[in-house]
Amino acid sequence: MPSLDEHCRITQRAFGDAYEHVHRWLNEFEGKAPYGMKNRRVRHHEQGIDAVRQLFGDTAAEVARMHIEMDLLEDGWNFGDPFPRCESDYAV
């Protein structure tokens, strides 16, 4: 999984701002019960992107999508694969 610093560096290059608050919001449950390292099921999907849009705006939603895609790619997901819509799209 890309680190917070890596997410921020890539976002800084792509959007002109690190958007650290968006990355922190997406990963808020990392390592916390009951999710542990399966925190992605909470916000790493279309519903999470929609929540980012409502909280932080349209550009932040694009940042969130980039963050999620980076994480998914590390897990073996490909751009031709379905993008998770909600928490139930993640295997338990």
DSSP file (Angstrom, degrees, kcal/mol; ACC not computed):
  #  RESIDUE AA STRUCTURE BP1 BP2  ACC     N-H-->O    O-->H-N    N-H-->O    O-->H-N    TCO  KAPPA ALPHA  PHI   PSI    X-CA   Y-CA   Z-CA
    1    1 A M              0   0    0      0, 0.0    70,-0.1     0, 0.0    71,-0.0   0.000 360.0 360.0 360.0 131.3    0.0    0.0    0.0
    2    2 A P        -     0   0    0      0, 0.0    69,-0.0     0, 0.0     2,-0.0  -0.335 360.0-116.9 -60.2 143.5    1.4    3.4   -0.9
    3    3 A S     >  -     0   0    0      1,-0.1     4,-2.7     4,-0.0     5,-0.2  -0.255  24.7-104.7 -73.9 167.6    2.3    5.4    2.2
    4    4 A L  H  > S+     0   0    0      1,-0.2     4,-2.7     2,-0.2     5,-0.2   0.918 123.7  52.6 -57.1 -44.4    0.7    8.7    3.1
    5    5 A D  H  > S+     0   0    0      2,-0.2     4,-2.6     1,-0.2    -1,-0.2   0.905 109.5  48.3 -60.2 -42.1    3.8   10.5    1.9
    6    6 A E  H  > S+     0   0    0      2,-0.2     4,-2.4     1,-0.2     5,-0.3   0.935 111.5  49.1 -65.9 -45.6    3.7    8.7   -1.5
    7    7 A H  H  X S+     0   0    0     -4,-2.7     4,-2.4     1,-0.2    -2,-0.2   0.934 113.6  47.8 -56.2 -45.8    0.0    9.5   -2.0
    8    8 A C  H  X S+     0   0    0     -4,-2.7     4,-2.6     2,-0.2    -2,-0.2   0.897 110.5  50.7 -65.3 -41.3    0.7   13.1   -1.1
    9    9 A R  H  X S+     0   0    0     -4,-2.6     4,-2.1     2,-0.2    -1,-0.2   0.933 113.0  45.6 -61.7 -45.8    3.7   13.4   -3.4
   10   10 A I  H  X S+     0   0    0     -4,-2.4     4,-2.3     1,-0.2    -2,-0.2   0.909 114.5  47.9 -65.8 -41.3    1.8   12.0   -6.4
   11   11 A T  H  X>S+     0   0    0     -4,-2.4     4,-3.3    -5,-0.3     6,-0.7   0.884 108.2  55.4 -66.9 -38.2   -1.3   14.1   -5.7
   12   12 A Q  H  X5S+     0   0    0     -4,-2.6     4,-1.7     4,-0.2    -1,-0.2   0.925 111.4  44.4 -58.8 -44.7    0.9   17.2   -5.4
   13   13 A R  H  <5S+     0   0    0     -4,-2.1    -2,-0.2     1,-0.2    -1,-0.2   0.904 120.8  39.4 -66.4 -41.2    2.4   16.5   -8.8
   14   14 A A  H  <5S+     0   0    0     -4,-2.3    -2,-0.2    -5,-0.2    -1,-0.2   0.844 133.2  18.7 -80.2 -34.3   -1.0   15.8  -10.4
   15   15 A F  H  <5S-     0   0    0     -4,-3.3    -3,-0.2     2,-0.3    -2,-0.2   0.456  97.4-114.7-120.9  -4.5   -3.2   18.4   -8.7
   16   16 A G  S  <<S+     0   0    0     -4,-1.7     2,-0.3    -5,-0.5    -4,-0.2   0.573  93.3  69.8  80.6   6.9   -0.8   21.1   -7.4
   17   17 A D  S    S-     0   0    0     -6,-0.7    -2,-0.3    -9,-0.1    -1,-0.1  -0.979  77.9-131.5-153.6 147.6   -1.7   20.2   -3.8
   18   18 A A        -     0   0    0     -2,-0.3    -7,-0.2    -6,-0.1    -6,-0.2   0.765  25.2-154.4 -74.7 -25.8   -1.0   17.2   -1.5
   19   19 A Y    >>  +     0   0    0      1,-0.1     4,-1.7    -8,-0.1     3,-0.9   0.884  27.8 166.2  50.5  42.3   -4.6   16.9   -0.3
   20   20 A E  H 3>  +     0   0    0      1,-0.3     4,-2.8     2,-0.2     5,-0.2   0.855  68.2  60.8 -56.7 -36.1   -3.3   15.2    2.8
   21   21 A H  H 3> S+     0   0    0      1,-0.2     4,-2.0     2,-0.2    -1,-0.3   0.854 104.0  49.8 -61.7 -34.3   -6.7   15.6    4.5
   22   22 A V  H <> S+     0   0    0     -3,-0.9     4,-2.6     2,-0.2    -1,-0.2   0.930 111.9  47.0 -69.5 -45.3   -8.4   13.5    1.8
   23   23 A H  H  X S+     0   0    0     -4,-1.7     4,-1.8     1,-0.2    -2,-0.2   0.909 113.5  48.7 -63.2 -42.0   -5.8   10.7    2.1
   24   24 A R  H  < S+     0   0    0     -4,-2.8    -1,-0.2     2,-0.2    -2,-0.2   0.903 111.1  50.4 -65.1 -40.1   -6.1   10.8    5.9
   25   25 A W  H >< S+     0   0    0     -4,-2.0     3,-1.2    -5,-0.2     4,-0.2   0.925 109.7  50.4 -63.4 -44.8   -9.9   10.6    5.7
   26   26 A L  H 3< S+     0   0    0     -4,-2.6     3,-0.3     1,-0.3    17,-0.3   0.880 118.7  38.0 -60.8 -37.6   -9.8    7.7    3.3
   27   27 A N  T >< S+     0   0    0     -4,-1.8     3,-2.0     1,-0.2    -1,-0.3   0.154  78.6 120.0-100.9  18.1   -7.4    5.7    5.6
   28   28 A E  T <  S+     0   0    0     -3,-1.2    -1,-0.2     1,-0.3    -2,-0.1   0.803  77.7  45.7 -54.7 -33.1   -8.9    6.8    8.9
   29   29 A F  T >  S+     0   0    0     -3,-0.3     3,-2.1    -4,-0.2    -1,-0.3   0.352  78.4 135.0 -96.4   6.2   -9.8    3.3    9.9
   30   30 A E  T <  S+     0   0    0     -3,-2.0     7,-0.2     1,-0.3     3,-0.1  -0.361  82.5   0.7 -59.1 124.7   -6.4    1.7    9.0
   31   31 A G  T 3  S+     0   0    0      5,-3.1     2,-0.3     1,-0.2    -1,-0.3   0.459 105.5 121.6  78.1   1.5   -5.3   -0.6   11.8
   32   32 A K  B X>  -A   36   0A   0     -3,-2.1     4,-2.7     4,-0.6     3,-1.2  -0.752  64.9 -68.7-101.5 145.2   -8.3    0.0   13.9
   33   33 A A  T 34 S+     0   0    0     -2,-0.3    -1,-0.1     1,-0.3    -3,-0.0  -0.413 112.4  16.5 -65.8 144.8  -10.8   -2.6   15.1
   34   34 A P  T 34 S+     0   0    0      0, 0.0    -1,-0.3     0, 0.0     4,-0.0  -0.971 132.1  42.8 -91.4   7.0  -12.7   -4.2   13.7
   35   35 A Y  T X4  +     0   0    0     -3,-1.2     3,-2.6     1,-0.2    -2,-0.2   0.849  67.1 170.1 -85.4 -35.5  -11.1   -3.5   10.3
   36   36 A G  B 3< S-A   32   0A   0     -4,-2.7    -5,-3.1     1,-0.3    -4,-0.6  -0.417  80.8 -13.6  58.8-126.4   -7.4   -3.8   11.0
   37   37 A M  T 3  S+     0   0    0      1,-0.2     3,-0.3    -7,-0.2    -1,-0.3   0.321 127.9  77.9 -90.2   8.5   -5.7   -3.8    7.6
   38   38 A K    X   +     0   0    0     -3,-2.6     3,-1.3     1,-0.2    -1,-0.2  -0.043  56.1 122.7-100.4  30.0   -9.0   -4.4    5.8
   39   39 A N  T >>  +     0   0    0     -3,-0.5     3,-2.0     1,-0.2     4,-0.7   0.708  52.0  79.3 -64.2 -21.0   -9.9   -0.7    6.3
   40   40 A R  H 3> S+     0   0    0     -3,-0.3     4,-2.5     1,-0.3     3,-0.3   0.798  78.5  69.2 -61.6 -28.0  -10.3   -0.1    2.6
   41   41 A R  H <4 S+     0   0    0     -3,-1.3    -1,-0.3     1,-0.2    -2,-0.2   0.728  93.9  60.4 -63.6 -18.3  -13.7   -1.7    2.6
   42   42 A V  H <4 S-     0   0    0     -3,-2.0    -1,-0.2    -4,-0.2    45,-0.2   0.932 130.1  -7.0 -76.3 -46.4  -14.9    1.3    4.6
   43   43 A R  H  < S+     0   0    0     -4,-0.7     2,-1.6   -17,-0.3    -2,-0.2   0.419  99.7 101.8-134.3  -0.6  -14.2    4.2    2.1
   44   44 A H  S  < S+     0   0    0     -4,-2.5     2,-0.3    -5,-0.2    42,-0.1  -0.477  74.1  67.2 -92.3  67.4  -12.2    2.8   -0.9
   45   45 A H  S  > S-     0   0    0     -2,-1.6     4,-2.1    40,-0.1     3,-0.4  -0.937 102.2 -74.0-165.6 178.7  -15.2    2.7   -3.3
   46   46 A E  H  > S+     0   0    0     38,-2.2     4,-2.6    -2,-0.3     5,-0.2   0.871 127.6  53.9 -57.0 -40.4  -17.6    4.8   -5.3
   47   47 A Q  H  > S+     0   0    0     38,-1.6     4,-2.1     1,-0.2    -1,-0.2   0.888 108.2  50.6 -63.3 -37.0  -19.6    5.6   -2.1
   48   48 A G  H  > S+     0   0    0     -3,-0.4     4,-2.3     2,-0.2    -2,-0.2   0.900 109.4  50.3 -65.1 -40.5  -16.4    6.8   -0.5
   49   49 A I  H  X S+     0   0    0     -4,-2.1     4,-2.4     2,-0.2    -2,-0.2   0.908 109.4  51.6 -63.5 -41.7  -15.6    9.0   -3.5
   50   50 A D  H  X S+     0   0    0     -4,-2.6     4,-2.1     1,-0.2    -1,-0.2   0.895 109.2  50.6 -61.4 -39.6  -19.2   10.5   -3.3
   51   51 A A  H  X S+     0   0    0     -4,-2.1     4,-2.4     2,-0.2    -2,-0.2   0.906 109.2  50.8 -65.3 -41.0  -18.6   11.2    0.4
   52   52 A V  H  X>S+     0   0    0     -4,-2.3     4,-3.5     1,-0.2     5,-0.8   0.918 108.4  52.9 -60.9 -42.8  -15.3   13.0   -0.4
   53   53 A R  H  X5S+     0   0    0     -4,-2.4     4,-1.5     1,-0.2    -2,-0.2   0.927 111.7  45.2 -58.3 -45.7  -17.1   15.1   -3.0
   54   54 A Q  H  <5S+     0   0    0     -4,-2.1    -1,-0.2     1,-0.2    -2,-0.2   0.880 121.4  38.5 -66.6 -37.9  -19.7   16.1   -0.5
   55   55 A L  H  <5S+     0   0    0     -4,-2.4    -2,-0.2    -5,-0.2    -1,-0.2   0.895 136.7   9.7 -78.8 -41.9  -17.2   16.9    2.2
   56   56 A F  H  <5S-     0   0    0     -4,-3.5     4,-0.3     1,-0.3    -3,-0.2   0.509 104.0-106.2-125.9  -9.2  -14.3   18.4    0.2
   57   57 A G     X< -     0   0    0     -4,-1.5     4,-1.5    -5,-0.8    -1,-0.3  -0.377  44.2 -56.2 107.7 175.0  -15.5   19.1   -3.4
   58   58 A D  H  > S+     0   0    0      1,-0.2     4,-1.7     2,-0.2    -1,-0.2   0.884 127.8  49.8 -65.3 -44.1  -15.0   17.8   -6.9
   59   59 A T  H  > S+     0   0    0      1,-0.2     4,-2.1     2,-0.2    -1,-0.2   0.914 109.0  53.4 -64.7 -40.1  -11.3   18.0   -7.2
   60   60 A A  H  > S+     0   0    0     -4,-0.3     4,-2.5     1,-0.2    -1,-0.2   0.856 104.9  55.8 -61.1 -34.2  -10.9   16.2   -3.8
   61   61 A A  H  X S+     0   0    0     -4,-1.5     4,-2.2     2,-0.2    -1,-0.2   0.885 106.3  50.1 -65.6 -37.9  -13.1   13.4   -5.3
   62   62 A E  H  X S+     0   0    0     -4,-1.7     4,-2.1     2,-0.2    -2,-0.2   0.894 110.2  50.7 -64.7 -39.4  -10.7   13.1   -8.2
   63   63 A V  H  X S+     0   0    0     -4,-2.1     4,-2.6     2,-0.2    -2,-0.2   0.917 108.9  51.6 -61.8 -44.1   -7.9   12.8   -5.7
   64   64 A A  H  X S+     0   0    0     -4,-2.5     4,-2.8     1,-0.2     5,-0.2   0.912 108.2  50.9 -60.3 -43.7   -9.8   10.1   -3.8
   65   65 A R  H  X S+     0   0    0     -4,-2.2     4,-2.8     1,-0.2    -1,-0.2   0.921 110.9  48.9 -61.1 -43.0  -10.3    8.1   -7.0
   66   66 A M  H  X S+     0   0    0     -4,-2.1     4,-2.5     2,-0.2    -2,-0.2   0.929 111.6  49.6 -61.7 -45.0   -6.6    8.3   -7.7
   67   67 A H  H  X S+     0   0    0     -4,-2.6     4,-2.1     2,-0.2    -2,-0.2   0.939 113.4  45.8 -57.4 -49.7   -5.7    7.2   -4.2
   68   68 A I  H  X S+     0   0    0     -4,-2.8     4,-2.9     1,-0.2     5,-0.2   0.912 111.5  51.6 -64.3 -43.6   -8.1    4.3   -4.4
   69   69 A E  H  X S+     0   0    0     -4,-2.8     4,-2.8    -5,-0.2    -1,-0.2   0.910 108.4  52.1 -60.3 -42.2   -6.9    3.2   -7.8
   70   70 A M  H  X S+     0   0    0     -4,-2.5     4,-1.5     1,-0.2    -1,-0.2   0.928 112.8  45.0 -59.5 -45.0   -3.3    3.3   -6.6
   71   71 A D  H  X S+     0   0    0     -4,-2.1     4,-0.9     1,-0.2    -2,-0.2   0.921 113.8  49.0 -65.5 -43.8   -4.2    1.0   -3.6
   72   72 A L  H ><>S+     0   0    0     -4,-2.9     5,-2.3     1,-0.2     3,-0.8   0.902 106.7  56.0 -63.5 -41.1   -6.3   -1.3   -5.8
   73   73 A L  H ><5S+     0   0    0     -4,-2.8     3,-1.5     1,-0.3    -1,-0.2   0.883 103.8  54.2 -59.1 -38.7   -3.5   -1.6   -8.4
   74   74 A E  H 3<5S+     0   0    0     -4,-1.5    -1,-0.3     1,-0.3    -2,-0.2   0.784 105.9  54.2 -64.7 -25.7   -1.1   -2.8   -5.6
   75   75 A D  T <<5S-     0   0    0     -4,-0.9    -1,-0.3    -3,-0.8    -2,-0.2   0.376 129.1 -94.5 -90.2   4.1   -3.7   -5.5   -4.8
   76   76 A G  T < 5S+     0   0    0     -3,-1.5    -3,-0.2     1,-0.3    -2,-0.1   0.464  77.0 143.2  99.1   1.4   -3.8   -6.8   -8.4
   77   77 A W      < -     0   0    0     -5,-2.3    -1,-0.3    -6,-0.1     2,-0.3  -0.421  34.1-154.0 -69.8 150.8   -6.8   -4.9   -9.6
   78   78 A N    >   -     0   0    0      4,-0.1     3,-2.1    -2,-0.1    -1,-0.0  -0.892  28.8-109.9-124.7 158.1   -6.6   -3.7  -13.3
   79   79 A F  T 3  S+     0   0    0     -2,-0.3     4,-0.1     1,-0.3    -2,-0.0   0.727 118.4  57.5 -61.3 -21.5   -8.3   -0.7  -14.9
   80   80 A G  T 3  S+     0   0    0      2,-0.1    -1,-0.3     3,-0.0     3,-0.1   0.593  90.4  93.4 -82.1 -10.9  -10.5   -3.2  -16.9
   81   81 A D  S <  S-     0   0    0     -3,-2.1     2,-0.1     1,-0.1    -4,-0.0  -0.427  93.2 -88.0 -78.7 155.8  -11.8   -4.7  -13.6
   82   82 A P        -     0   0    0      0, 0.0    -1,-0.1     0, 0.0    -4,-0.1  -0.375  41.1-125.4 -61.7 140.7  -15.0   -3.4  -12.0
   83   83 A F        -     0   0    0      1,-0.1   -37,-0.1    -4,-0.1   -38,-0.1  -0.737  34.7 -99.8 -86.4 134.4  -14.4   -0.5   -9.6
   84   84 A P        -     0   0    0      0, 0.0   -38,-2.2     0, 0.0     3,-0.1  -0.284  33.5-169.6 -57.2 133.5  -15.8   -1.2   -6.1
   85   85 A R        -     0   0    0    -40,-0.2   -38,-1.6     1,-0.2     2,-0.3   0.798  63.4 -14.5 -91.6 -34.8  -19.2    0.5   -5.6
   86   86 A C  S >  S-     0   0    0    -40,-0.2     3,-1.9   -39,-0.1    -1,-0.2  -0.903  83.0 -74.5-158.8 179.3  -19.6    0.0   -1.9
   87   87 A E  G >  S+     0   0    0      1,-0.3     3,-1.7    -2,-0.3   -44,-0.1   0.830 120.3  63.1 -57.5 -35.7  -18.3   -1.9    1.2
   88   88 A S  G 3  S+     0   0    0      1,-0.3    -1,-0.3     4,-0.0     4,-0.1   0.616  86.2  74.0 -70.7 -10.2  -20.0   -5.1    0.2
   89   89 A D  G <  S+     0   0    0     -3,-1.9     2,-0.4   -48,-0.1    -1,-0.3   0.584  83.1  84.4 -76.5  -8.4  -17.9   -5.3   -3.0
   90   90 A Y  S <  S-     0   0    0     -3,-1.7     2,-0.1    -4,-0.2   -49,-0.0  -0.795  85.9-120.3 -95.5 135.0  -14.9   -6.3   -0.9
   91   91 A A              0   0    0     -2,-0.4   -50,-0.1     1,-0.1    -2,-0.1  -0.458 360.0 360.0 -69.3 143.9  -14.4   -9.9    0.1
   92   92 A V              0   0    0     -2,-0.1    -1,-0.1    -4,-0.1   -54,-0.0   0.469 360.0 360.0 -76.7 360.0  -14.5  -10.5    3.8
